[in-house]
Amino acid sequence: MKLSEERLEEFHENGFLVIPDLFSADEVAELRRAMQRAFEQDDPANVREKKSGVVRTAMGLHLRDEVFARLIRHPRLVEPAKQLRGEELYAQQVKINVKAAFEGEQWQWHQDFATHHQDDGVPEPLALNLHIFLDDVTEFNGPLYFFRGSHKFGSVATWHDTVSTSFALWVVEEEKVKEIAETCPLVAATGRAGTALIFGDCLVHGSPPNMSPWNRSIFSLILNPVENAYTKDDRKDHFHHRDLTPVQALADDCLLQPAS
């Protein structure tokens, strides 16, 4: 799948793209089955909520299940990523972020680059986040909020929040968020299960708690140019993978093929 020139211009202007119905109901069902298998594992790569203990983030998924090993090579993700960031991209992080019904906690205002740079030594904000909604995402169940166009501010001041949630995060200072909000509209990324979302490393985003009775699960693949790879390896591999082998696209029907 290739992005049109109009969609490429939209990405560069807004900092993100929402692509409705990129994955079919059958494909989403296959991904949800693999997600449940991952959640049932007693694995340190399953990060749990601070209060409830339910899974908040399940990481390293392509090393744990063949379905996700195929998904990170899916042409509907890989080909747009190569258009935006070049041919040589490695899988930096592979996870599902969950907002469990009634219990899913917030993600603070942040830019992904702050963590990639501070914790992993990634030199430049070139990593690309490719999401797939595994549930219907509405304004009620903890959608991602974006400051549209905030990537144009570049890398901004952050501080390391290790107490608000179970996942330590480099977050944007409140005064900077206020400044950004003066010129960048706040939008919610919503859509049916199967919707895709693409955004860059400097887009300021976060998400509220989920107090609704509906789960919100989103798959996330971060691809990064090999020439922009990590220079620190202090964190465990499931936070930032060390295999710099460039991803190569599989067939378009790879998710629905029988297991090997």
Protein Blocks (a to p, Z undefined) as FASTA:
>chain_A
ZZdfklmmmmmmnopacdehkbcfklmmmmmmmmmmmmmpccfklccdfklopafbdghk
lmmofklmmmmmgfklmmmmmmmnojbdcdfbdcdddddehkaccdddddfklmmmmmno
pabacbccddddfbdcdfknopacddehklmnopadddddfklpmbdcddddfklmmmmm
mmmccddddddehiacdddfklccdddddfbfbdcdddddddddfklgcfbfkbcfkloc
cblcdcddddfklmmpccZZ
